[in-house]
Amino acid sequence: MKNLYFIFLLISLVSCKDKNPDVSVSAETVEVNKKQSALIESFKYNPKDDLIISVHRGGKGLQHYPENCLETLKYINDSIPAIYEIDIAQTRDNVLVLMHDNTLERTTTGTDRLNKYTYKELQAFNLVDDYGNTTNYKIPKLEDVLLWAKQNNVILTLDKKRSVSFDAIVYLVKKLEAEDVSILITYDLQQATEAYKLAPELLLSVSARNDKELDWLLHSKIPTQNMLAFTGTKLSPDSFYKKVQSYGIKTILGTLGNLDKQAQAKGEVPYTIWRSKGIDVFATDRHFEVAKALKITK
């Protein structure tokens, strides 16, 4: 009887295992997803590091290469080392895609709001470049861009639109095991706190445009090692950049907009001046010009 009991117990355990084939896989997946992103270590402030170019909207101002387009990312990546800020929207059938605007008119041959369409319906439209030229390129899935980034070791900063949740983005990043190429963009302490709770293993771009915002972050539950500080689109005092960096946090200056225009008007010299302030990342619409001015090559 004792032997029979153990036989029945063994059969019962095997039977339960067969009925729940995903249990062990799920546990392994969770464990993998808890792995700290390599970016947390590699993006720690180091005064000896080279300047990083962050390509705004995945590449702007290029003929025949639209913004938020996978082919544009590939084209730029063939020429210069850079990271890419991309915008994430959501279709009617909950597919995450790359798109900055709520509506389609400016960047595609389509009309109306993006979230009125399914992903399949959106494939009827083509992307349009900044000069109004229609291309053969389509609105890409975030999934395809993340997979390309993983395969090519390209870092993406993920800027969610209002209609998209951090949950949806984090879920996809973890599903694809793309933590080592993904940075979540947040715009205030509330967003940063939410993103950190969802994905404490990811690096966050946080808003630290002044001492007040920096102080909020430093007194939050977010470790400084998880922070990459966006300091705004205006120049701050040199002492502010040094203060941020004293906590081991790299700084991002948004040259996109007025500062890029200033640099263009002054023969690109300002890029060299701004770099001498010790700023770590330039978020720019003029990626090729910044690379040339600062002699950044692959």
VOPAGU-2260 file (C-alpha; in pm, 1 decimal, decimal comma):
REM VOPAGU-2260
SITE   aa  ch    i         X         Y         Z
SITE  MET   A    0       0,0       0,0       0,0
SITE  LYS   A    1     282,4     232,9      84,1
SITE  ASN   A    2     442,0     170,6    -256,3
SITE  LEU   A    3     109,7     221,5    -429,4
SITE  TYR   A    4      67,3     553,6    -249,7
SITE  PHE   A    5     397,2     680,6    -382,8
SITE  ILE   A    6     314,2     560,1    -733,3
SITE  PHE   A    7     -19,0     745,5    -727,8
SITE  LEU   A    8     154,9    1053,5    -590,2
SITE  LEU   A    9     409,9    1044,5    -872,0
SITE  ILE   A   10     140,0    1003,1   -1136,9
SITE  SER   A   11     -55,5    1288,6    -983,3
SITE  LEU   A   12     246,7    1520,3    -993,4
SITE  VAL   A   13     323,6    1432,3   -1355,6
SITE  SER   A   14     -40,8    1479,0   -1449,3
SITE  CYS   A   15     -51,4    1822,2   -1287,2
SITE  LYS   A   16     267,6    1921,5   -1465,3
SITE  ASP   A   17     120,6    1818,1   -1801,3
SITE  LYS   A   18    -193,3    2020,8   -1739,6
SITE  ASN   A   19      15,1    2330,7   -1662,2
SITE  PRO   A   20     291,6    2323,4   -1925,6
SITE  ASP   A   21     349,3    2697,0   -1903,1
SITE  VAL   A   22     423,7    2721,6   -1532,3
SITE  SER   A   23     798,3    2656,3   -1554,6
SITE  VAL   A   24     829,2    2869,6   -1867,7
SITE  SER   A   25     650,9    3159,0   -1701,6
SITE  ALA   A   26     880,0    3142,7   -1401,0
SITE  GLU   A   27    1185,6    3147,2   -1626,5
SITE  THR   A   28    1044,6    3438,2   -1823,3
SITE  VAL   A   29     981,2    3643,2   -1510,2
SITE  GLU   A   30    1334,8    3574,3   -1393,4
SITE  VAL   A   31    1477,6    3687,1   -1727,2
SITE  ASN   A   32    1265,7    3999,5   -1724,5
SITE  LYS   A   33    1400,8    4097,9   -1381,8
SITE  LYS   A   34    1754,4    4116,5   -1521,1
SITE  GLN   A   35    1894,6    4467,9   -1489,2
SITE  SER   A   36    1938,4    4646,9   -1818,7
SITE  ALA   A   37    2300,6    4674,8   -1926,9
SITE  LEU   A   38    2230,8    5043,7   -1991,9
SITE  ILE   A   39    2211,6    5116,9   -1618,2
SITE  GLU   A   40    2581,9    5042,8   -1594,3
SITE  SER   A   41    2695,6    5170,6   -1934,2
SITE  PHE   A   42    2512,0    5504,2   -1896,5
SITE  LYS   A   43    2666,9    5596,7   -1562,6
SITE  TYR   A   44    2833,0    5936,0   -1586,5
SITE  ASN   A   45    3196,4    5919,3   -1688,9
SITE  PRO   A   46    3376,2    6243,0   -1789,4
SITE  LYS   A   47    3591,0    6043,1   -2031,6
SITE  ASP   A   48    3294,1    5916,6   -2235,5
SITE  ASP   A   49    3233,7    6049,3   -2586,0
SITE  LEU   A   50    2930,9    6266,1   -2657,2
SITE  ILE   A   51    2621,0    6067,5   -2754,7
SITE  ILE   A   52    2396,8    6186,8   -3038,9
SITE  SER   A   53    2026,7    6124,1   -2979,4
SITE  VAL   A   54    1835,6    6138,3   -3307,7
SITE  HIS   A   55    1503,3    6317,3   -3252,6
SITE  ARG   A   56    1195,5    6134,2   -3387,5
SITE  GLY   A   57    1423,1    5872,1   -3538,8
SITE  GLY   A   58    1553,5    6120,7   -3794,9
SITE  LYS   A   59    1412,8    6450,3   -3925,4
SITE  GLY   A   60    1486,8    6680,2   -4217,4
SITE  LEU   A   61    1600,9    6407,4   -4455,6
SITE  GLN   A   62    1477,7    6383,0   -4811,8
SITE  HIS   A   63    1311,5    6049,3   -4887,8
SITE  TYR   A   64    1357,3    5931,5   -4529,3
SITE  PRO   A   65    1057,0    6009,9   -4303,9
SITE  GLU   A   66    1061,3    6047,4   -3926,9
SITE  ASN   A   67     969,9    5747,7   -3706,8
SITE  CYS   A   68    1053,2    5510,7   -3989,4
SITE  LEU   A   69    1258,4    5192,4   -3957,6
SITE  GLU   A   70    1430,9    5250,3   -4291,0
SITE  THR   A   71    1541,6    5594,4   -4170,1
SITE  LEU   A   72    1693,5    5446,2   -3855,4
SITE  LYS   A   73    1882,4    5195,0   -4069,6
SITE  TYR   A   74    2005,0    5469,0   -4304,0
SITE  ILE   A   75    2139,3    5689,9   -4023,7
SITE  ASN   A   76    2282,9    5396,1   -3833,8
SITE  ASP   A   77    2492,2    5302,4   -4138,5
SITE  SER   A   78    2666,9    5640,4   -4116,5
SITE  ILE   A   79    2705,4    5757,1   -3755,8
SITE  PRO   A   80    2693,2    5616,0   -3401,7
SITE  ALA   A   81    2374,3    5736,4   -3232,2
SITE  ILE   A   82    2078,0    5649,0   -3015,6
SITE  TYR   A   83    1725,4    5707,8   -3144,1
SITE  GLU   A   84    1429,2    5878,8   -2981,4
SITE  ILE   A   85    1110,5    5734,3   -3128,2
SITE  ASP   A   86     744,0    5813,2   -3065,4
SITE  ILE   A   87     496,7    5538,9   -2979,5
SITE  ALA   A   88     125,7    5542,6   -3059,6
SITE  GLN   A   89    -140,8    5272,3   -3051,3
SITE  THR   A   90    -379,2    5153,6   -3321,5
SITE  ARG   A   91    -745,2    5071,2   -3280,3
SITE  ASP   A   92    -654,7    4703,0   -3240,6
SITE  ASN   A   93    -389,6    4786,1   -2977,0
SITE  VAL   A   94     -79,2    4742,5   -3191,3
SITE  LEU   A   95     207,4    4972,8   -3085,2
SITE  VAL   A   96     347,3    5166,8   -3380,3
SITE  LEU   A   97     582,7    5459,1   -3443,9
SITE  MET   A   98     400,7    5791,0   -3490,1
SITE  HIS   A   99     440,5    6136,3   -3336,8
SITE  ASP   A  100     113,9    6306,9   -3425,6
SITE  ASN   A  101    -235,9    6199,6   -3325,1
SITE  THR   A  102    -341,9    6241,7   -3686,8
SITE  LEU   A  103    -195,1    6104,9   -4009,0
SITE  GLU   A  104    -196,6    6404,4   -4244,5
SITE  ARG   A  105     150,5    6548,2   -4179,4
SITE  THR   A  106     358,4    6231,7   -4202,4
SITE  THR   A  107     155,2    5990,9   -4415,5
SITE  THR   A  108     -76,4    5977,2   -4716,7
SITE  GLY   A  109    -363,3    5899,5   -4479,2
SITE  THR   A  110    -613,1    6124,5   -4301,3
SITE  ASP   A  111    -789,1    6139,6   -3963,9
SITE  ARG   A  112    -673,4    6006,8   -3627,8
SITE  LEU   A  113    -435,3    5712,2   -3616,6
SITE  ASN   A  114    -632,9    5530,8   -3346,5
SITE  LYS   A  115    -934,0    5503,4   -3576,1
SITE  TYR   A  116    -746,1    5246,8   -3782,4
SITE  THR   A  117    -629,5    4893,1   -3724,1
SITE  TYR   A  118    -265,5    4818,9   -3799,9
SITE  LYS   A  119    -366,5    4633,0   -4116,9
SITE  GLU   A  120    -573,7    4930,3   -4235,0
SITE  LEU   A  121    -278,8    5166,0   -4176,8
SITE  GLN   A  122     -71,5    4966,6   -4425,2
SITE  ALA   A  123    -277,4    5124,2   -4703,4
SITE  PHE   A  124     -88,1    5450,1   -4638,5
SITE  ASN   A  125     270,9    5547,8   -4711,7
SITE  LEU   A  126     501,7    5761,5   -4501,0
SITE  VAL   A  127     585,0    6113,4   -4621,0
SITE  ASP   A  128     917,2    6292,9   -4557,4
SITE  ASP   A  129     958,5    6645,4   -4418,1
SITE  TYR   A  130     955,8    6788,2   -4770,3
SITE  GLY   A  131     623,3    6634,9   -4869,5
SITE  ASN   A  132     771,2    6351,6   -5074,1
SITE  THR   A  133     573,9    6027,8   -5059,9
SITE  THR   A  134     794,8    5725,5   -4993,8
SITE  ASN   A  135     738,0    5352,5   -5025,4
SITE  TYR   A  136     780,0    5309,8   -4649,8
SITE  LYS   A  137     501,8    5209,3   -4410,6
SITE  ILE   A  138     420,0    5290,9   -4047,8
SITE  PRO   A  139     635,0    5042,7   -3853,2
SITE  LYS   A  140     540,8    4828,4   -3557,0
SITE  LEU   A  141     735,4    4900,9   -3239,8
SITE  GLU   A  142     795,0    4525,9   -3217,4
SITE  ASP   A  143     983,4    4522,7   -3549,0
SITE  VAL   A  144    1193,0    4824,7   -3447,6
SITE  LEU   A  145    1283,0    4668,5   -3112,2
SITE  LEU   A  146    1387,1    4344,9   -3282,4
SITE  TRP   A  147    1606,5    4535,8   -3528,5
SITE  ALA   A  148    1759,4    4732,8   -3240,8
SITE  LYS   A  149    1837,2    4409,4   -3053,6
SITE  GLN   A  150    1997,3    4250,7   -3358,9
SITE  ASN   A  151    2212,0    4557,6   -3425,7
SITE  ASN   A  152    2281,7    4669,5   -3067,3
SITE  VAL   A  153    2110,9    5005,6   -3124,6
SITE  ILE   A  154    1968,1    5197,5   -2827,8
SITE  LEU   A  155    1617,3    5341,1   -2845,2
SITE  THR   A  156    1456,3    5599,3   -2618,5
SITE  LEU   A  157    1083,9    5530,1   -2612,7
SITE  ASP   A  158     853,9    5833,7   -2601,2
SITE  LYS   A  159     494,8    5729,6   -2540,3
SITE  LYS   A  160     203,4    5934,5   -2662,5
SITE  ARG   A  161     -84,5    6011,0   -2424,4
SITE  SER   A  162    -306,1    5731,7   -2556,5
SITE  VAL   A  163     -40,5    5468,4   -2475,8
SITE  SER   A  164      29,4    5320,9   -2132,8
SITE  PHE   A  165     369,8    5243,3   -1989,0
SITE  ASP   A  166     229,3    4896,0   -1917,2
SITE  ALA   A  167     188,3    4821,2   -2288,3
SITE  ILE   A  168     539,3    4938,6   -2375,0
SITE  VAL   A  169     707,0    4763,3   -2082,8
SITE  TYR   A  170     518,7    4441,3   -2161,7
SITE  LEU   A  171     651,4    4440,7   -2518,8
SITE  VAL   A  172    1006,6    4529,8   -2414,6
SITE  LYS   A  173    1008,4    4241,3   -2165,2
SITE  LYS   A  174     840,5    4000,2   -2405,6
SITE  LEU   A  175    1113,6    4063,1   -2663,4
SITE  GLU   A  176    1386,1    4077,4   -2396,4
SITE  ALA   A  177    1485,1    4418,2   -2531,9
SITE  GLU   A  178    1577,1    4572,0   -2194,3
SITE  ASP   A  179    1939,4    4628,3   -2299,3
SITE  VAL   A  180    1839,6    4855,6   -2589,6
SITE  SER   A  181    1541,5    5037,7   -2435,2
SITE  ILE   A  182    1517,9    5361,1   -2235,4
SITE  LEU   A  183    1176,8    5484,1   -2116,4
SITE  ILE   A  184    1113,9    5857,9   -2151,5
SITE  THR   A  185     923,2    6025,9   -1867,8
SITE  TYR   A  186     826,5    6392,3   -1836,0
SITE  ASP   A  187     758,6    6443,6   -1466,6
SITE  LEU   A  188     806,1    6278,3   -1129,2
SITE  GLN   A  189     469,0    6104,2   -1143,7
SITE  GLN   A  190     550,5    5939,3   -1476,4
SITE  ALA   A  191     902,0    5850,9   -1362,7
SITE  THR   A  192     767,7    5688,5   -1045,8
SITE  GLU   A  193     508,0    5490,8   -1242,4
SITE  ALA   A  194     764,8    5371,5   -1495,4
SITE  TYR   A  195    1012,2    5271,1   -1224,1
SITE  LYS   A  196     748,9    5066,8   -1038,4
SITE  LEU   A  197     663,9    4883,1   -1359,9
SITE  ALA   A  198    1021,7    4826,2   -1470,4
SITE  PRO   A  199    1285,5    4888,1   -1202,2
SITE  GLU   A  200    1536,1    4711,2   -1426,6
SITE  LEU   A  201    1515,4    4975,8   -1702,9
SITE  LEU   A  202    1697,6    5304,8   -1751,0
SITE  LEU   A  203    1467,1    5609,2   -1744,1
SITE  SER   A  204    1501,8    5944,5   -1912,8
SITE  VAL   A  205    1380,0    6182,5   -1641,8
SITE  SER   A  206    1306,0    6554,1   -1654,2
SITE  ALA   A  207    1562,4    6753,1   -1452,5
SITE  ARG   A  208    1552,5    7101,9   -1600,2
SITE  ASN   A  209    1632,9    7285,1   -1279,6
SITE  ASP   A  210    1730,8    7238,0    -915,6
SITE  LYS   A  211    1369,8    7191,4    -807,2
SITE  GLU   A  212    1303,4    6903,3   -1046,4
SITE  LEU   A  213    1638,9    6745,9    -963,6
SITE  ASP   A  214    1562,0    6767,3    -591,3
SITE  TRP   A  215    1225,1    6594,5    -644,2
SITE  LEU   A  216    1400,9    6309,8    -822,8
SITE  LEU   A  217    1673,9    6277,5    -563,2
SITE  HIS   A  218    1414,1    6247,2    -288,1
SITE  SER   A  219    1205,1    5993,7    -478,2
SITE  LYS   A  220    1232,2    5616,3    -449,4
SITE  ILE   A  221    1398,4    5598,0    -791,6
SITE  PRO   A  222    1769,2    5512,6    -764,7
SITE  THR   A  223    1997,6    5762,6    -937,3
SITE  GLN   A  224    2150,5    5472,5   -1130,0
SITE  ASN   A  225    1819,3    5440,8   -1316,5
SITE  MET   A  226    1825,4    5805,5   -1426,3
SITE  LEU   A  227    1933,3    5978,8   -1745,2
SITE  ALA   A  228    1861,7    6349,8   -1696,0
SITE  PHE   A  229    1694,1    6554,5   -1969,7
SITE  THR   A  230    1788,9    6912,7   -1878,3
SITE  GLY   A  231    1560,5    7085,4   -2128,8
SITE  THR   A  232    1595,0    7270,0   -2459,1
SITE  LYS   A  233    1764,9    7575,4   -2308,9
SITE  LEU   A  234    2118,2    7602,1   -2176,4
SITE  SER   A  235    2161,3    7572,4   -1799,7
SITE  PRO   A  236    2453,9    7707,7   -1595,4
SITE  ASP   A  237    2761,2    7485,5   -1619,5
SITE  SER   A  238    2734,5    7428,3   -1244,8
SITE  PHE   A  239    2395,2    7260,4   -1290,6
SITE  TYR   A  240    2532,3    6999,4   -1531,5
SITE  LYS   A  241    2816,5    6929,9   -1289,2
SITE  LYS   A  242    2568,4    6895,5   -1001,5
SITE  VAL   A  243    2360,6    6639,4   -1191,0
SITE  GLN   A  244    2672,3    6448,6   -1291,2
SITE  SER   A  245    2800,2    6444,5    -933,6
SITE  TYR   A  246    2525,2    6187,4    -865,4
SITE  GLY   A  247    2653,3    5965,7   -1146,9
SITE  ILE   A  248    2378,1    6081,5   -1385,6
SITE  LYS   A  249    2444,8    6165,9   -1750,5
SITE  THR   A  250    2288,4    6485,4   -1888,3
SITE  ILE   A  251    2089,5    6540,3   -2208,3
SITE  LEU   A  252    2062,1    6880,5   -2373,3
SITE  GLY   A  253    1777,6    6916,8   -2621,7
SITE  THR   A  254    1942,0    7115,6   -2900,8
SITE  LEU   A  255    1640,5    7041,5   -3119,7
SITE  GLY   A  256    1461,2    7361,5   -3213,3
SITE  ASN   A  257    1620,7    7696,8   -3126,0
SITE  LEU   A  258    1966,9    7570,2   -3031,4
SITE  ASP   A  259    1999,0    7369,8   -3353,9
SITE  LYS   A  260    1900,1    7683,9   -3545,7
SITE  GLN   A  261    2161,3    7888,0   -3358,3
SITE  ALA   A  262    2428,6    7633,5   -3444,8
SITE  GLN   A  263    2326,6    7631,3   -3809,8
SITE  ALA   A  264    2345,6    8010,8   -3826,5
SITE  LYS   A  265    2692,3    8014,5   -3668,4
SITE  GLY   A  266    2860,8    7751,1   -3878,6
SITE  GLU   A  267    2809,3    7467,9   -3624,8
SITE  VAL   A  268    3060,4    7623,1   -3379,5
SITE  PRO   A  269    2810,1    7623,7   -3087,5
SITE  TYR   A  270    2805,5    7242,8   -3081,7
SITE  THR   A  271    3172,1    7245,6   -2985,7
SITE  ILE   A  272    3110,2    7511,1   -2719,2
SITE  TRP   A  273    2816,7    7319,6   -2570,1
SITE  ARG   A  274    3015,7    6998,7   -2567,4
SITE  SER   A  275    3294,2    7175,9   -2374,9
SITE  LYS   A  276    3042,5    7234,6   -2094,0
SITE  GLY   A  277    3054,8    6861,2   -2029,8
SITE  ILE   A  278    2704,8    6778,0   -2155,1
SITE  ASP   A  279    2681,0    6405,0   -2228,2
SITE  VAL   A  280    2401,8    6373,9   -2486,2
SITE  PHE   A  281    2271,1    6608,9   -2756,0
SITE  ALA   A  282    1909,8    6539,1   -2855,7
SITE  THR   A  283    1905,9    6692,7   -3201,9
SITE  ASP   A  284    1726,5    6730,9   -3534,0
SITE  ARG   A  285    2068,1    6777,7   -3701,4
SITE  HIS   A  286    2241,8    6451,5   -3625,3
SITE  PHE   A  287    2472,6    6448,6   -3928,7
SITE  GLU   A  288    2582,4    6808,4   -3865,3
SITE  VAL   A  289    2654,9    6737,8   -3497,4
SITE  ALA   A  290    2857,7    6430,7   -3590,7
SITE  LYS   A  291    3060,6    6629,0   -3844,0
SITE  ALA   A  292    3118,3    6926,1   -3612,0
SITE  LEU   A  293    3237,0    6704,7   -3326,0
SITE  LYS   A  294    3415,6    6453,0   -3549,8
SITE  ILE   A  295    3201,9    6161,9   -3431,3
SITE  THR   A  296    3244,1    5866,7   -3665,1
SITE  LYS   A  297    3176,9    5493,7   -3663,2
